[in-house]
């Protein structure tokens, strides 16, 4: 999606970048964080990823996927490290 965005001026690039970061934050911090708190899961969002307990990893991946799909209509690719 981002690669198709026409950027004609530095100001537009900055605004677009900020909008993308705000949207990611809404998903990873607000939406996922809220659901993890409800389920009492250990979840710490970190730039482009998150930390959790190994036993909770699969459930948190489900939550992240659900939230991204609700917000963007797309499915994230999550890699475990």
mmCIF file of the N, C-alpha and C atoms, coordinates in Angstrom:
data_MODEL
# 
_entry.id   MODEL 
# 
loop_
_atom_site.group_PDB 
_atom_site.id 
_atom_site.type_symbol 
_atom_site.label_atom_id 
_atom_site.label_alt_id 
_atom_site.label_comp_id 
_atom_site.label_asym_id 
_atom_site.label_entity_id 
_atom_site.label_seq_id 
_atom_site.pdbx_PDB_ins_code 
_atom_site.Cartn_x 
_atom_site.Cartn_y 
_atom_site.Cartn_z 
_atom_site.occupancy 
_atom_site.B_iso_or_equiv 
_atom_site.pdbx_formal_charge 
_atom_site.auth_seq_id 
_atom_site.auth_comp_id 
_atom_site.auth_asym_id 
_atom_site.auth_atom_id 
_atom_site.pdbx_PDB_model_num 
ATOM 1   N N  . UNK A 1 1  ? 0.827   -1.188  0.000  1.00 0.00 ? 1  UNK A N  1 
ATOM 2   C CA . UNK A 1 1  ? 0.000   0.000   0.000  1.00 0.00 ? 1  UNK A CA 1 
ATOM 3   C C  . UNK A 1 1  ? 0.874   1.255   0.000  1.00 0.00 ? 1  UNK A C  1 
ATOM 4   N N  . UNK A 1 2  ? 1.891   1.277   0.842  1.00 0.00 ? 2  UNK A N  1 
ATOM 5   C CA . UNK A 1 2  ? 2.723   2.471   0.945  1.00 0.00 ? 2  UNK A CA 1 
ATOM 6   C C  . UNK A 1 2  ? 3.493   2.741   -0.337 1.00 0.00 ? 2  UNK A C  1 
ATOM 7   N N  . UNK A 1 3  ? 3.927   1.685   -1.031 1.00 0.00 ? 3  UNK A N  1 
ATOM 8   C CA . UNK A 1 3  ? 4.722   1.892   -2.238 1.00 0.00 ? 3  UNK A CA 1 
ATOM 9   C C  . UNK A 1 3  ? 3.913   2.523   -3.360 1.00 0.00 ? 3  UNK A C  1 
ATOM 10  N N  . UNK A 1 4  ? 2.587   2.447   -3.280 1.00 0.00 ? 4  UNK A N  1 
ATOM 11  C CA . UNK A 1 4  ? 1.725   3.025   -4.308 1.00 0.00 ? 4  UNK A CA 1 
ATOM 12  C C  . UNK A 1 4  ? 1.353   4.480   -4.016 1.00 0.00 ? 4  UNK A C  1 
ATOM 13  N N  . UNK A 1 5  ? 1.702   4.960   -2.845 1.00 0.00 ? 5  UNK A N  1 
ATOM 14  C CA . UNK A 1 5  ? 1.365   6.322   -2.444 1.00 0.00 ? 5  UNK A CA 1 
ATOM 15  C C  . UNK A 1 5  ? 2.238   7.320   -3.194 1.00 0.00 ? 5  UNK A C  1 
ATOM 16  N N  . UNK A 1 6  ? 1.594   8.233   -3.909 1.00 0.00 ? 6  UNK A N  1 
ATOM 17  C CA . UNK A 1 6  ? 2.325   9.262   -4.639 1.00 0.00 ? 6  UNK A CA 1 
ATOM 18  C C  . UNK A 1 6  ? 2.748   10.346  -3.660 1.00 0.00 ? 6  UNK A C  1 
ATOM 19  N N  . UNK A 1 7  ? 4.035   10.631  -3.627 1.00 0.00 ? 7  UNK A N  1 
ATOM 20  C CA . UNK A 1 7  ? 4.581   11.653  -2.732 1.00 0.00 ? 7  UNK A CA 1 
ATOM 21  C C  . UNK A 1 7  ? 5.182   12.744  -3.601 1.00 0.00 ? 7  UNK A C  1 
ATOM 22  N N  . UNK A 1 8  ? 4.608   13.925  -3.510 1.00 0.00 ? 8  UNK A N  1 
ATOM 23  C CA . UNK A 1 8  ? 5.042   15.012  -4.380 1.00 0.00 ? 8  UNK A CA 1 
ATOM 24  C C  . UNK A 1 8  ? 5.861   16.069  -3.660 1.00 0.00 ? 8  UNK A C  1 
ATOM 25  N N  . UNK A 1 9  ? 5.882   16.013  -2.353 1.00 0.00 ? 9  UNK A N  1 
ATOM 26  C CA . UNK A 1 9  ? 6.557   17.056  -1.595 1.00 0.00 ? 9  UNK A CA 1 
ATOM 27  C C  . UNK A 1 9  ? 7.001   16.479  -0.254 1.00 0.00 ? 9  UNK A C  1 
ATOM 28  N N  . UNK A 1 10 ? 8.098   16.965  0.283  1.00 0.00 ? 10 UNK A N  1 
ATOM 29  C CA . UNK A 1 10 ? 8.627   16.472  1.551  1.00 0.00 ? 10 UNK A CA 1 
ATOM 30  C C  . UNK A 1 10 ? 7.588   16.560  2.666  1.00 0.00 ? 10 UNK A C  1 
ATOM 31  N N  . UNK A 1 11 ? 6.787   17.619  2.675  1.00 0.00 ? 11 UNK A N  1 
ATOM 32  C CA . UNK A 1 11 ? 5.759   17.789  3.699  1.00 0.00 ? 11 UNK A CA 1 
ATOM 33  C C  . UNK A 1 11 ? 4.758   16.641  3.638  1.00 0.00 ? 11 UNK A C  1 
ATOM 34  N N  . UNK A 1 12 ? 4.358   16.241  2.434  1.00 0.00 ? 12 UNK A N  1 
ATOM 35  C CA . UNK A 1 12 ? 3.404   15.144  2.286  1.00 0.00 ? 12 UNK A CA 1 
ATOM 36  C C  . UNK A 1 12 ? 4.007   13.834  2.767  1.00 0.00 ? 12 UNK A C  1 
ATOM 37  N N  . UNK A 1 13 ? 5.283   13.627  2.494  1.00 0.00 ? 13 UNK A N  1 
ATOM 38  C CA . UNK A 1 13 ? 5.967   12.419  2.930  1.00 0.00 ? 13 UNK A CA 1 
ATOM 39  C C  . UNK A 1 13 ? 5.943   12.346  4.451  1.00 0.00 ? 13 UNK A C  1 
ATOM 40  N N  . UNK A 1 14 ? 6.233   13.449  5.095  1.00 0.00 ? 14 UNK A N  1 
ATOM 41  C CA . UNK A 1 14 ? 6.238   13.471  6.551  1.00 0.00 ? 14 UNK A CA 1 
ATOM 42  C C  . UNK A 1 14 ? 4.854   13.190  7.114  1.00 0.00 ? 14 UNK A C  1 
ATOM 43  N N  . UNK A 1 15 ? 3.831   13.788  6.557  1.00 0.00 ? 15 UNK A N  1 
ATOM 44  C CA . UNK A 1 15 ? 2.463   13.578  7.035  1.00 0.00 ? 15 UNK A CA 1 
ATOM 45  C C  . UNK A 1 15 ? 2.042   12.131  6.825  1.00 0.00 ? 15 UNK A C  1 
ATOM 46  N N  . UNK A 1 16 ? 2.351   11.582  5.662  1.00 0.00 ? 16 UNK A N  1 
ATOM 47  C CA . UNK A 1 16 ? 1.993   10.201  5.377  1.00 0.00 ? 16 UNK A CA 1 
ATOM 48  C C  . UNK A 1 16 ? 2.692   9.255   6.349  1.00 0.00 ? 16 UNK A C  1 
ATOM 49  N N  . UNK A 1 17 ? 3.979   9.485   6.583  1.00 0.00 ? 17 UNK A N  1 
ATOM 50  C CA . UNK A 1 17 ? 4.734   8.658   7.520  1.00 0.00 ? 17 UNK A CA 1 
ATOM 51  C C  . UNK A 1 17 ? 4.130   8.726   8.916  1.00 0.00 ? 17 UNK A C  1 
ATOM 52  N N  . UNK A 1 18 ? 3.771   9.902   9.344  1.00 0.00 ? 18 UNK A N  1 
ATOM 53  C CA . UNK A 1 18 ? 3.154   10.066  10.664 1.00 0.00 ? 18 UNK A CA 1 
ATOM 54  C C  . UNK A 1 18 ? 1.814   9.345   10.740 1.00 0.00 ? 18 UNK A C  1 
ATOM 55  N N  . UNK A 1 19 ? 1.034   9.430   9.678  1.00 0.00 ? 19 UNK A N  1 
ATOM 56  C CA . UNK A 1 19 ? -0.257  8.742   9.652  1.00 0.00 ? 19 UNK A CA 1 
ATOM 57  C C  . UNK A 1 19 ? -0.084  7.226   9.753  1.00 0.00 ? 19 UNK A C  1 
ATOM 58  N N  . UNK A 1 20 ? 0.910   6.685   9.053  1.00 0.00 ? 20 UNK A N  1 
ATOM 59  C CA . UNK A 1 20 ? 1.179   5.245   9.109  1.00 0.00 ? 20 UNK A CA 1 
ATOM 60  C C  . UNK A 1 20 ? 1.608   4.845   10.520 1.00 0.00 ? 20 UNK A C  1 
ATOM 61  N N  . UNK A 1 21 ? 2.496   5.627   11.129 1.00 0.00 ? 21 UNK A N  1 
ATOM 62  C CA . UNK A 1 21 ? 2.952   5.321   12.485 1.00 0.00 ? 21 UNK A CA 1 
ATOM 63  C C  . UNK A 1 21 ? 1.806   5.387   13.489 1.00 0.00 ? 21 UNK A C  1 
ATOM 64  N N  . UNK A 1 22 ? 0.916   6.371   13.349 1.00 0.00 ? 22 UNK A N  1 
ATOM 65  C CA . UNK A 1 22 ? -0.224  6.495   14.250 1.00 0.00 ? 22 UNK A CA 1 
ATOM 66  C C  . UNK A 1 22 ? -1.163  5.306   14.108 1.00 0.00 ? 22 UNK A C  1 
ATOM 67  N N  . UNK A 1 23 ? -1.345  4.856   12.874 1.00 0.00 ? 23 UNK A N  1 
ATOM 68  C CA . UNK A 1 23 ? -2.234  3.718   12.639 1.00 0.00 ? 23 UNK A CA 1 
ATOM 69  C C  . UNK A 1 23 ? -1.637  2.441   13.223 1.00 0.00 ? 23 UNK A C  1 
ATOM 70  N N  . UNK A 1 24 ? -0.332  2.253   13.041 1.00 0.00 ? 24 UNK A N  1 
ATOM 71  C CA . UNK A 1 24 ? 0.336   1.088   13.613 1.00 0.00 ? 24 UNK A CA 1 
ATOM 72  C C  . UNK A 1 24 ? 0.246   1.131   15.136 1.00 0.00 ? 24 UNK A C  1 
ATOM 73  N N  . UNK A 1 25 ? 0.448   2.304   15.706 1.00 0.00 ? 25 UNK A N  1 
ATOM 74  C CA . UNK A 1 25 ? 0.361   2.468   17.151 1.00 0.00 ? 25 UNK A CA 1 
ATOM 75  C C  . UNK A 1 25 ? -1.047  2.150   17.648 1.00 0.00 ? 25 UNK A C  1 
ATOM 76  N N  . UNK A 1 26 ? -2.046  2.595   16.923 1.00 0.00 ? 26 UNK A N  1 
ATOM 77  C CA . UNK A 1 26 ? -3.436  2.311   17.300 1.00 0.00 ? 26 UNK A CA 1 
ATOM 78  C C  . UNK A 1 26 ? -3.647  0.802   17.399 1.00 0.00 ? 26 UNK A C  1 
ATOM 79  N N  . UNK A 1 27 ? -3.132  0.070   16.422 1.00 0.00 ? 27 UNK A N  1 
ATOM 80  C CA . UNK A 1 27 ? -3.306  -1.381  16.418 1.00 0.00 ? 27 UNK A CA 1 
ATOM 81  C C  . UNK A 1 27 ? -2.473  -2.036  17.506 1.00 0.00 ? 27 UNK A C  1 
ATOM 82  N N  . UNK A 1 28 ? -1.148  -1.804  17.479 1.00 0.00 ? 28 UNK A N  1 
ATOM 83  C CA . UNK A 1 28 ? -0.227  -2.542  18.343 1.00 0.00 ? 28 UNK A CA 1 
ATOM 84  C C  . UNK A 1 28 ? -0.298  -2.136  19.811 1.00 0.00 ? 28 UNK A C  1 
ATOM 85  N N  . UNK A 1 29 ? -0.584  -0.871  20.070 1.00 0.00 ? 29 UNK A N  1 
ATOM 86  C CA . UNK A 1 29 ? -0.626  -0.413  21.467 1.00 0.00 ? 29 UNK A CA 1 
ATOM 87  C C  . UNK A 1 29 ? -2.059  -0.430  21.988 1.00 0.00 ? 29 UNK A C  1 
ATOM 88  N N  . UNK A 1 30 ? -2.946  0.250   21.291 1.00 0.00 ? 30 UNK A N  1 
ATOM 89  C CA . UNK A 1 30 ? -4.314  0.391   21.796 1.00 0.00 ? 30 UNK A CA 1 
ATOM 90  C C  . UNK A 1 30 ? -5.125  -0.899  21.675 1.00 0.00 ? 30 UNK A C  1 
ATOM 91  N N  . UNK A 1 31 ? -5.294  -1.381  20.447 1.00 0.00 ? 31 UNK A N  1 
ATOM 92  C CA . UNK A 1 31 ? -6.181  -2.519  20.222 1.00 0.00 ? 31 UNK A CA 1 
ATOM 93  C C  . UNK A 1 31 ? -5.618  -3.819  20.795 1.00 0.00 ? 31 UNK A C  1 
ATOM 94  N N  . UNK A 1 32 ? -4.380  -4.158  20.418 1.00 0.00 ? 32 UNK A N  1 
ATOM 95  C CA . UNK A 1 32 ? -3.777  -5.402  20.906 1.00 0.00 ? 32 UNK A CA 1 
ATOM 96  C C  . UNK A 1 32 ? -3.542  -5.305  22.412 1.00 0.00 ? 32 UNK A C  1 
ATOM 97  N N  . UNK A 1 33 ? -3.015  -4.186  22.862 1.00 0.00 ? 33 UNK A N  1 
ATOM 98  C CA . UNK A 1 33 ? -2.748  -4.009  24.287 1.00 0.00 ? 33 UNK A CA 1 
ATOM 99  C C  . UNK A 1 33 ? -3.992  -4.165  25.137 1.00 0.00 ? 33 UNK A C  1 
ATOM 100 N N  . UNK A 1 34 ? -5.082  -3.575  24.693 1.00 0.00 ? 34 UNK A N  1 
ATOM 101 C CA . UNK A 1 34 ? -6.337  -3.673  25.443 1.00 0.00 ? 34 UNK A CA 1 
ATOM 102 C C  . UNK A 1 34 ? -6.808  -5.128  25.547 1.00 0.00 ? 34 UNK A C  1 
ATOM 103 N N  . UNK A 1 35 ? -6.752  -5.849  24.430 1.00 0.00 ? 35 UNK A N  1 
ATOM 104 C CA . UNK A 1 35 ? -7.194  -7.246  24.441 1.00 0.00 ? 35 UNK A CA 1 
ATOM 105 C C  . UNK A 1 35 ? -6.282  -8.106  25.324 1.00 0.00 ? 35 UNK A C  1 
ATOM 106 N N  . UNK A 1 36 ? -4.991  -7.847  25.259 1.00 0.00 ? 36 UNK A N  1 
ATOM 107 C CA . UNK A 1 36 ? -4.054  -8.604  26.101 1.00 0.00 ? 36 UNK A CA 1 
ATOM 108 C C  . UNK A 1 36 ? -4.291  -8.331  27.582 1.00 0.00 ? 36 UNK A C  1 
ATOM 109 N N  . UNK A 1 37 ? -4.605  -7.089  27.929 1.00 0.00 ? 37 UNK A N  1 
ATOM 110 C CA . UNK A 1 37 ? -4.914  -6.778  29.324 1.00 0.00 ? 37 UNK A CA 1 
ATOM 111 C C  . UNK A 1 37 ? -6.174  -7.514  29.765 1.00 0.00 ? 37 UNK A C  1 
ATOM 112 N N  . UNK A 1 38 ? -7.189  -7.547  28.898 1.00 0.00 ? 38 UNK A N  1 
ATOM 113 C CA . UNK A 1 38 ? -8.432  -8.252  29.237 1.00 0.00 ? 38 UNK A CA 1 
ATOM 114 C C  . UNK A 1 38 ? -8.164  -9.726  29.513 1.00 0.00 ? 38 UNK A C  1 
ATOM 115 N N  . UNK A 1 39 ? -7.253  -10.311 28.725 1.00 0.00 ? 39 UNK A N  1 
ATOM 116 C CA . UNK A 1 39 ? -6.956  -11.742 28.861 1.00 0.00 ? 39 UNK A CA 1 
ATOM 117 C C  . UNK A 1 39 ? -5.789  -12.006 29.814 1.00 0.00 ? 39 UNK A C  1 
ATOM 118 N N  . UNK A 1 40 ? -5.278  -10.938 30.443 1.00 0.00 ? 40 UNK A N  1 
ATOM 119 C CA . UNK A 1 40 ? -4.159  -11.041 31.386 1.00 0.00 ? 40 UNK A CA 1 
ATOM 120 C C  . UNK A 1 40 ? -2.929  -11.717 30.757 1.00 0.00 ? 40 UNK A C  1 
ATOM 121 N N  . UNK A 1 41 ? -2.599  -11.284 29.538 1.00 0.00 ? 41 UNK A N  1 
ATOM 122 C CA . UNK A 1 41 ? -1.434  -11.792 28.819 1.00 0.00 ? 41 UNK A CA 1 
ATOM 123 C C  . UNK A 1 41 ? -0.269  -10.822 28.967 1.00 0.00 ? 41 UNK A C  1 
ATOM 124 N N  . UNK A 1 42 ? 0.933   -11.359 28.992 1.00 0.00 ? 42 UNK A N  1 
ATOM 125 C CA . UNK A 1 42 ? 2.137   -10.532 29.041 1.00 0.00 ? 42 UNK A CA 1 
ATOM 126 C C  . UNK A 1 42 ? 2.432   -10.060 27.620 1.00 0.00 ? 42 UNK A C  1 
ATOM 127 N N  . UNK A 1 43 ? 2.406   -8.752  27.411 1.00 0.00 ? 43 UNK A N  1 
ATOM 128 C CA . UNK A 1 43 ? 2.573   -8.190  26.074 1.00 0.00 ? 43 UNK A CA 1 
ATOM 129 C C  . UNK A 1 43 ? 3.285   -6.849  26.178 1.00 0.00 ? 43 UNK A C  1 
ATOM 130 N N  . UNK A 1 44 ? 4.421   -6.743  25.510 1.00 0.00 ? 44 UNK A N  1 
ATOM 131 C CA . UNK A 1 44 ? 5.177   -5.499  25.496 1.00 0.00 ? 44 UNK A CA 1 
ATOM 132 C C  . UNK A 1 44 ? 5.492   -5.137  24.050 1.00 0.00 ? 44 UNK A C  1 
ATOM 133 N N  . UNK A 1 45 ? 4.772   -4.151  23.489 1.00 0.00 ? 45 UNK A N  1 
ATOM 134 C CA . UNK A 1 45 ? 5.058   -3.755  22.110 1.00 0.00 ? 45 UNK A CA 1 
ATOM 135 C C  . UNK A 1 45 ? 6.385   -3.008  22.032 1.00 0.00 ? 45 UNK A C  1 
ATOM 136 N N  . UNK A 1 46 ? 7.185   -3.377  21.041 1.00 0.00 ? 46 UNK A N  1 
ATOM 137 C CA . UNK A 1 46 ? 8.474   -2.744  20.791 1.00 0.00 ? 46 UNK A CA 1 
ATOM 138 C C  . UNK A 1 46 ? 8.533   -2.461  19.305 1.00 0.00 ? 46 UNK A C  1 
ATOM 139 N N  . UNK A 1 47 ? 9.185   -1.389  18.931 1.00 0.00 ? 47 UNK A N  1 
ATOM 140 C CA . UNK A 1 47 ? 9.282   -0.987  17.531 1.00 0.00 ? 47 UNK A CA 1 
ATOM 141 C C  . UNK A 1 47 ? 9.283   -2.198  16.594 1.00 0.00 ? 47 UNK A C  1 
ATOM 142 N N  . UNK A 1 48 ? 8.270   -2.308  15.751 1.00 0.00 ? 48 UNK A N  1 
ATOM 143 C CA . UNK A 1 48 ? 8.131   -3.385  14.761 1.00 0.00 ? 48 UNK A CA 1 
ATOM 144 C C  . UNK A 1 48 ? 8.036   -4.782  15.363 1.00 0.00 ? 48 UNK A C  1 
ATOM 145 N N  . UNK A 1 49 ? 7.609   -4.901  16.609 1.00 0.00 ? 49 UNK A N  1 
ATOM 146 C CA . UNK A 1 49 ? 7.478   -6.221  17.187 1.00 0.00 ? 49 UNK A CA 1 
ATOM 147 C C  . UNK A 1 49 ? 6.915   -6.174  18.593 1.00 0.00 ? 49 UNK A C  1 
ATOM 148 N N  . UNK A 1 50 ? 7.048   -7.292  19.292 1.00 0.00 ? 50 UNK A N  1 
ATOM 149 C CA . UNK A 1 50 ? 6.570   -7.357  20.669 1.00 0.00 ? 50 UNK A CA 1 
ATOM 150 C C  . UNK A 1 50 ? 7.305   -8.470  21.412 1.00 0.00 ? 50 UNK A C  1 
ATOM 151 N N  . UNK A 1 51 ? 7.277   -8.380  22.734 1.00 0.00 ? 51 UNK A N  1 
ATOM 152 C CA . UNK A 1 51 ? 7.807   -9.418  23.613 1.00 0.00 ? 51 UNK A CA 1 
ATOM 153 C C  . UNK A 1 51 ? 6.649   -10.036 24.389 1.00 0.00 ? 51 UNK A C  1 
ATOM 154 N N  . UNK A 1 52 ? 6.753   -11.324 24.632 1.00 0.00 ? 52 UNK A N  1 
ATOM 155 C CA . UNK A 1 52 ? 5.758   -12.017 25.442 1.00 0.00 ? 52 UNK A CA 1 
ATOM 156 C C  . UNK A 1 52 ? 6.381   -13.290 25.999 1.00 0.00 ? 52 UNK A C  1 
ATOM 157 N N  . UNK A 1 53 ? 5.616   -14.027 26.749 1.00 0.00 ? 53 UNK A N  1 
ATOM 158 C CA . UNK A 1 53 ? 6.060   -15.323 27.244 1.00 0.00 ? 53 UNK A CA 1 
ATOM 159 C C  . UNK A 1 53 ? 5.885   -16.369 26.145 1.00 0.00 ? 53 UNK A C  1 
ATOM 160 N N  . UNK A 1 54 ? 6.793   -17.327 26.045 1.00 0.00 ? 54 UNK A N  1 
ATOM 161 C CA . UNK A 1 54 ? 6.663   -18.356 25.002 1.00 0.00 ? 54 UNK A CA 1 
ATOM 162 C C  . UNK A 1 54 ? 5.300   -19.057 25.021 1.00 0.00 ? 54 UNK A C  1 
ATOM 163 N N  . UNK A 1 55 ? 4.769   -19.292 26.201 1.00 0.00 ? 55 UNK A N  1 
ATOM 164 C CA . UNK A 1 55 ? 3.474   -19.986 26.317 1.00 0.00 ? 55 UNK A CA 1 
ATOM 165 C C  . UNK A 1 55 ? 2.293   -19.150 25.823 1.00 0.00 ? 55 UNK A C  1 
ATOM 166 N N  . UNK A 1 56 ? 2.482   -17.829 25.692 1.00 0.00 ? 56 UNK A N  1 
ATOM 167 C CA . UNK A 1 56 ? 1.397   -16.947 25.261 1.00 0.00 ? 56 UNK A CA 1 
ATOM 168 C C  . UNK A 1 56 ? 1.570   -16.460 23.823 1.00 0.00 ? 56 UNK A C  1 
ATOM 169 N N  . UNK A 1 57 ? 2.676   -16.820 23.209 1.00 0.00 ? 57 UNK A N  1 
ATOM 170 C CA . UNK A 1 57 ? 3.014   -16.320 21.872 1.00 0.00 ? 57 UNK A CA 1 
ATOM 171 C C  . UNK A 1 57 ? 1.912   -16.574 20.843 1.00 0.00 ? 57 UNK A C  1 
ATOM 172 N N  . UNK A 1 58 ? 1.426   -17.803 20.757 1.00 0.00 ? 58 UNK A N  1 
ATOM 173 C CA . UNK A 1 58 ? 0.421   -18.132 19.737 1.00 0.00 ? 58 UNK A CA 1 
ATOM 174 C C  . UNK A 1 58 ? -0.851  -17.304 19.902 1.00 0.00 ? 58 UNK A C  1 
ATOM 175 N N  . UNK A 1 59 ? -1.316  -17.149 21.134 1.00 0.00 ? 59 UNK A N  1 
ATOM 176 C CA . UNK A 1 59 ? -2.543  -16.363 21.360 1.00 0.00 ? 59 UNK A CA 1 
ATOM 177 C C  . UNK A 1 59 ? -2.322  -14.897 21.001 1.00 0.00 ? 59 UNK A C  1 
ATOM 178 N N  . UNK A 1 60 ? -1.178  -14.359 21.345 1.00 0.00 ? 60 UNK A N  1 
ATOM 179 C CA . UNK A 1 60 ? -0.922  -12.958 21.021 1.00 0.00 ? 60 UNK A CA 1 
ATOM 180 C C  . UNK A 1 60 ? -0.816  -12.769 19.510 1.00 0.00 ? 60 UNK A C  1 
ATOM 181 N N  . UNK A 1 61 ? -0.226  -13.716 18.814 1.00 0.00 ? 61 UNK A N  1 
ATOM 182 C CA . UNK A 1 61 ? -0.196  -13.632 17.344 1.00 0.00 ? 61 UNK A CA 1 
ATOM 183 C C  . UNK A 1 61 ? -1.608  -13.615 16.770 1.00 0.00 ? 61 UNK A C  1 
ATOM 184 N N  . UNK A 1 62 ? -2.510  -14.409 17.350 1.00 0.00 ? 62 UNK A N  1 
ATOM 185 C CA . UNK A 1 62 ? -3.912  -14.399 16.916 1.00 0.00 ? 62 UNK A CA 1 
ATOM 186 C C  . UNK A 1 62 ? -4.535  -13.019 17.137 1.00 0.00 ? 62 UNK A C  1 
ATOM 187 N N  . UNK A 1 63 ? -4.277  -12.446 18.294 1.00 0.00 ? 63 UNK A N  1 
ATOM 188 C CA . UNK A 1 63 ? -4.836  -11.125 18.614 1.00 0.00 ? 63 UNK A CA 1 
ATOM 189 C C  . UNK A 1 63 ? -4.284  -10.067 17.660 1.00 0.00 ? 63 UNK A C  1 
ATOM 190 N N  . UNK A 1 64 ? -2.967  -10.072 17.429 1.00 0.00 ? 64 UNK A N  1 
ATOM 191 C CA . UNK A 1 64 ? -2.351  -9.106  16.507 1.00 0.00 ? 64 UNK A CA 1 
ATOM 192 C C  . UNK A 1 64 ? -2.975  -9.240  15.121 1.00 0.00 ? 64 UNK A C  1 
ATOM 193 N N  . UNK A 1 65 ? -3.116  -10.470 14.652 1.00 0.00 ? 65 UNK A N  1 
ATOM 194 C CA . UNK A 1 65 ? -3.697  -10.707 13.330 1.00 0.00 ? 65 UNK A CA 1 
ATOM 195 C C  . UNK A 1 65 ? -5.137  -10.207 13.264 1.00 0.00 ? 65 UNK A C  1 
ATOM 196 N N  . UNK A 1 66 ? -5.937  -10.526 14.263 1.00 0.00 ? 66 UNK A N  1 
ATOM 197 C CA . UNK A 1 66 ? -7.330  -10.075 14.302 1.00 0.00 ? 66 UNK A CA 1 
ATOM 198 C C  . UNK A 1 66 ? -7.424  -8.550  14.281 1.00 0.00 ? 66 UNK A C  1 
ATOM 199 N N  . UNK A 1 67 ? -6.601  -7.896  15.074 1.00 0.00 ? 67 UNK A N  1 
ATOM 200 C CA . UNK A 1 67 ? -6.647  -6.436  15.155 1.00 0.00 ? 67 UNK A CA 1 
ATOM 201 C C  . UNK A 1 67 ? -6.196  -5.786  13.854 1.00 0.00 ? 67 UNK A C  1 
ATOM 202 N N  . UNK A 1 68 ? -5.119  -6.302  13.245 1.00 0.00 ? 68 UNK A N  1 
ATOM 203 C CA . UNK A 1 68 ? -4.676  -5.753  11.966 1.00 0.00 ? 68 UNK A CA 1 
ATOM 204 C C  . UNK A 1 68 ? -5.743  -5.936  10.899 1.00 0.00 ? 68 UNK A C  1 
ATOM 205 N N  . UNK A 1 69 ? -6.390  -7.092  10.885 1.00 0.00 ? 69 UNK A N  1 
ATOM 206 C CA . UNK A 1 69 ? -7.430  -7.330  9.900  1.00 0.00 ? 69 UNK A CA 1 
ATOM 207 C C  . UNK A 1 69 ? -8.611  -6.386  10.098 1.00 0.00 ? 69 UNK A C  1 
ATOM 208 N N  . UNK A 1 70 ? -8.980  -6.149  11.348 1.00 0.00 ? 70 UNK A N  1 
ATOM 209 C CA . UNK A 1 70 ? -10.080 -5.218  11.629 1.00 0.00 ? 70 UNK A CA 1 
ATOM 210 C C  . UNK A 1 70 ? -9.744  -3.797  11.171 1.00 0.00 ? 70 UNK A C  1 
ATOM 211 N N  . UNK A 1 71 ? -8.519  -3.371  11.440 1.00 0.00 ? 71 UNK A N  1 
ATOM 212 C CA . UNK A 1 71 ? -8.118  -1.988  11.146 1.00 0.00 ? 71 UNK A CA 1 
ATOM 213 C C  . UNK A 1 71 ? -7.760  -1.773  9.683  1.00 0.00 ? 71 UNK A C  1 
ATOM 214 N N  . UNK A 1 72 ? -7.079  -2.743  9.067  1.00 0.00 ? 72 UNK A N  1 
ATOM 215 C CA . UNK A 1 72 ? -6.542  -2.513  7.718  1.00 0.00 ? 72 UNK A CA 1 
ATOM 216 C C  . UNK A 1 72 ? -7.110  -3.421  6.635  1.00 0.00 ? 72 UNK A C  1 
ATOM 217 N N  . UNK A 1 73 ? -7.702  -4.530  7.032  1.00 0.00 ? 73 UNK A N  1 
ATOM 218 C CA . UNK A 1 73 ? -8.176  -5.498  6.051  1.00 0.00 ? 73 UNK A CA 1 
ATOM 219 C C  . UNK A 1 73 ? -7.074  -6.421  5.552  1.00 0.00 ? 73 UNK A C  1 
ATOM 220 N N  . UNK A 1 74 ? -5.871  -6.264  6.073  1.00 0.00 ? 74 UNK A N  1 
ATOM 221 C CA . UNK A 1 74 ? -4.758  -7.108  5.634  1.00 0.00 ? 74 UNK A CA 1 
ATOM 222 C C  . UNK A 1 74 ? -4.267  -7.980  6.798  1.00 0.00 ? 74 UNK A C  1 
ATOM 223 N N  . UNK A 1 75 ? -3.521  -9.029  6.439  1.00 0.00 ? 75 UNK A N  1 
ATOM 224 C CA . UNK A 1 75 ? -2.997  -9.962  7.422  1.00 0.00 ? 75 UNK A CA 1 
ATOM 225 C C  . UNK A 1 75 ? -1.493  -9.759  7.557  1.00 0.00 ? 75 UNK A C  1 
ATOM 226 N N  . UNK A 1 76 ? -1.010  -9.497  8.768  1.00 0.00 ? 76 UNK A N  1 
ATOM 227 C CA . UNK A 1 76 ? 0.433   -9.300  8.946  1.00 0.00 ? 76 UNK A CA 1 
ATOM 228 C C  . UNK A 1 76 ? 1.187   -10.623 8.876  1.00 0.00 ? 76 UNK A C  1 
ATOM 229 N N  . UNK A 1 77 ? 2.447   -10.539 8.503  1.00 0.00 ? 77 UNK A N  1 
ATOM 230 C CA . UNK A 1 77 ? 3.337   -11.694 8.545  1.00 0.00 ? 77 UNK A CA 1 
ATOM 231 C C  . UNK A 1 77 ? 4.178   -11.552 9.810  1.00 0.00 ? 77 UNK A C  1 
ATOM 232 N N  . UNK A 1 78 ? 3.999   -12.463 10.731 1.00 0.00 ? 78 UNK A N  1 
ATOM 233 C CA . UNK A 1 78 ? 4.678   -12.395 12.014 1.00 0.00 ? 78 UNK A CA 1 
ATOM 234 C C  . UNK A 1 78 ? 5.777   -13.451 12.046 1.00 0.00 ? 78 UNK A C  1 
ATOM 235 N N  . UNK A 1 79 ? 6.995   -13.020 12.351 1.00 0.00 ? 79 UNK A N  1 
ATOM 236 C CA . UNK A 1 79 ? 8.137   -13.941 12.444 1.00 0.00 ? 79 UNK A CA 1 
ATOM 237 C C  . UNK A 1 79 ? 8.585   -14.028 13.891 1.00 0.00 ? 79 UNK A C  1 
ATOM 238 N N  . UNK A 1 80 ? 8.772   -15.229 14.350 1.00 0.00 ? 80 UNK A N  1 
ATOM 239 C CA . UNK A 1 80 ? 9.232   -15.442 15.731 1.00 0.00 ? 80 UNK A CA 1 
ATOM 240 C C  . UNK A 1 80 ? 10.753  -15.432 15.763 1.00 0.00 ? 80 UNK A C  1 
ATOM 241 N N  . UNK A 1 81 ? 11.323  -14.690 16.688 1.00 0.00 ? 81 UNK A N  1 
ATOM 242 C CA . UNK A 1 81 ? 12.777  -14.634 16.842 1.00 0.00 ? 81 UNK A CA 1 
ATOM 243 C C  . UNK A 1 81 ? 13.179  -14.995 18.245 1.00 0.00 ? 81 UNK A C  1 
# 
